[in-house]
Amino acid sequence: AAKVYFKEGREALGSRGWEGDYSTMLDLCSDGANACFLTGDLDTMNELIDEVLSKDIDTVEKYRVSEIKVKSLHAVGKVIESIDAALDFRRQLGLPTPQKKPASKFTIAREYMRVKRLLKKKTAEDIANLPELDDERQEMGQRMNELLIVCAFQVQPTMLPLIIFLLTTTTLKHGLNPSSCDAFAGLGMILCGRLGKLEKGCEMAKAAELIAEQPGMRRITSKTIFVAQSFCYHWTEPLQDTVTPLLEGCQKGLEIGDTDSACSCLVVRSYCLYFTGRPLESIQEELEATIEVMTQLRQDARKMRIVILLATVKKLRGIDTEAGDEKMDSLLATAAATGNFSLAAFVNSMKLEVFVIFQQWEEAIELVQKSGNVRLALTSAFNTVRYTFLQTLTYFKAAQSASGKKRKQMKKCGTATLKVIQGWAKNGNVNVVHYLRILEAELDLLQGNAKKAEESFKAAITSSRRNGFRNDTALAHELSSSFYKAKGDEYWTNYHLECSKSCYQEWECSEKVKLLDESQS
């Protein structure tokens, strides 16, 4: 109805509406474009946007339609064009604007040092007590940076830190506004995931949450929960503890009309349920319901992440496996055609998940070697942690079955990524303890230390069971069974195989149970 009223208002003003009632015409076009965007009438939306942008008016007055243009381009999958539109508007505002190209490590380090100098020793409370931002152009520029974060995450991962640093420095210099939550939650993400500064990263996430609690920040509450829980807190707290806050973040997003953040919370929550070993049948039911909701909300980009997980869950349960494989290949083709590194990383990380669970080590090492820097594309989400574990395990398995130069190369690659996980554990990441034990056992085997490997396998089983990861408990038992089989110990081989099968049954991973049954017949 609103769209119709805006149209009738423009028609009533006539062809000389801009000359006769400029202010009203601007409002009708801007608000009409937004109504068309929300109802999916993109052709009319683009006509209204172009009409405003073609006028010789101040850049500030073009802000509303420019924001809609950036959002709409991203919504239809034109991520590169969305980045171009946001960067162009910042330039028109006369604000510092990063270049749309991969950033070098030197550039990222230089910009981080600038942020560090401005931060000094500020606590979360100090940051939350900064004055409010009262510069209209800076506020508009901050909003464009906020929108750029989502786009850069998908297609320009090295550009992402520069945008976050720009958001942060602008806040520290000019004051707080809702975009400041993205600044400090994003900074927390970088500190935790890329720099390994877990305590400082979580402190920045806390700052974002304190800012979000202030008056006038309601629109950013769901997004702040999403970033803090998805990219920061899992580095120091049990992964299970993120499930409830993410559901609350989804609910808050729906309440305030922030469907993007609401659905982002749902995506991460779904993956957390999977990684923590919740029964697969219940996960499948929830994923299928989530896809229906996201279809209604036109959340195609986020729905693809759910489709990836659903295809994985169904393959592990032996349901529609061929259709699932075709869907994954189709999504990889889409990612390649659009330059969407994030989408490709999600697909490849879950394909590796299946290869490892089904013990398809040749396929696993081929995928790892062809996939590129998946960890960079996954940023600081727990998916990064999980992929690093599976990647390291795959390297060690490849080394165990190889000889000569290849064995040495695979061991070297595995040892390098193992050090990354050891660093996370040293810094207090409780979610990688059982990963570390499994990998240490496999490395001990590679080095011919059977006694130490046996101790590590026992520790892996104990820690994964104690922390509630039934999927990883199953894997640890299965790897232990293979260890004892190589030793010729039939009793412990069968014991651990039965334990593994029992855990996979509890996880409702029926296709894996079937494969284990076949291996015993």
Salt bridges, closest charged atoms under 4 A:
ASP27 OD1 - ARG64 NH2 2.68
ASP31 OD1 - ARG64 NH1 3.15
ASP41 OD2 - LYS3 NZ 3.48
GLU51 OE1 - ARG10 NH2 2.63
ASP58 OD1 - ARG137 NH2 3.30
GLU67 OE2 - ARG143 NE 2.70
ASP84 OD1 - LYS100 NZ 2.86
GLU111 OE2 - ARG110 NE 3.02
GLU111 OE2 - ARG114 NH1 3.00
GLU125 OE2 - LYS206 NZ 3.06
GLU146 OE2 - ARG143 NH1 2.88
GLU146 OE2 - ARG219 NH1 2.94
GLU146 OE2 - LYS223 NZ 3.78
ASP182 OD2 - LYS223 NZ 2.70
ASP260 OD1 - ARG302 NH1 3.91
GLU286 OE2 - ARG269 NH1 2.22
ASP320 OD2 - LYS314 NZ 3.10
ASP325 OD1 - LYS315 NZ 3.15
ASP329 OD1 - LYS351 NZ 3.86
GLU353 OE2 - ARG386 NH2 2.68
GLU366 OE2 - LYS370 NZ 2.87
GLU440 OE1 - ARG437 NH1 3.06
GLU442 OE1 - LYS397 NZ 3.32
ASP472 OD1 - ARG386 NH1 2.76
ASP472 OD2 - HIS434 NE2 2.93
GLU478 OE2 - LYS512 NZ 2.77
GLU498 OE2 - LYS501 NZ 3.78
GLU506 OE1 - ARG470 NE 3.90
ASP517 OD1 - LYS501 NZ 2.76
